[in-house]
Amino acid sequence: MLGIDFMDLLHRLPAVFIGFSFHEFAHALAADAMGDDTARLSGRLTLDPLVHIDPLGIIMLAVFRFGWAKPVPINPLNFKNRKKGMILVSLAGPMMNFIIALAALFIYAILYSKFGFINEIVDNILINIYLINIGLGVFNLIPLPPLDGSKILAGFLPARFEYKFYSYERYSYLLLLLLIFTDAIDTILGPMFFYAEMGISYVVGLFF
């Protein structure tokens, strides 16, 4: 049996809902701005978490700290500039997670500086929003399909290399799963998480 701290789980759930919803909404908004209305017509241009959440994915993230949402449908052929569109749309999700993390830390700093003490529940929820969104941001920047980082990388590759890159997609899925279940992913995420957290803390520190 898994030892699950249900109170800790409840403190993480808001972060999971916010992280996934804003991440997918950012993809849909960027795609719409770049000329592809597929996500909007599919009802994904919304912050409603029920539209974006994959039930199994959210359970996995809340319990095992690894999960997923429903991918936003996108048709790159509708972009005014296909490569630029893919890069910006793919980048929008992780960047939104970093913005949410920045906002959570900013609110935490305001509450702490004004009152000197934060309610334990509010404290835990804000810290989870901060940490989970940084985690979602850096994880999705890994350049392995199906993560956003792979589409960003492919957007910079010449067409012939882009085709070869995607031809190995099935193996990339296996490699990603191997990295996750052997915890080798921590070697990649550790430095990325550190520098992302340093950057966000620095920005908030400018005000406090």
Buried (B, 14 or more C-beta within 10 A) or exposed (E): EEEEEEEEEBBBBBBBBBBBBBBBBBBBBBBBEBBBEBBBEBEBBBBEBEBBBBEEBBBBBBEEEEBBBBEBBBEBEBBEEBBEBBBBBBBBBBBBBBBBBBBBBBBBBEBBEEEEEBEEEEBBBBBBBBBBBBBBBBBBBBBBBEBBBBBBBBBEBEEEEBEEBBEEEEEBEEEBEEBBEEEEBEEBBEEBBEEBBEBBBEEBEEEE
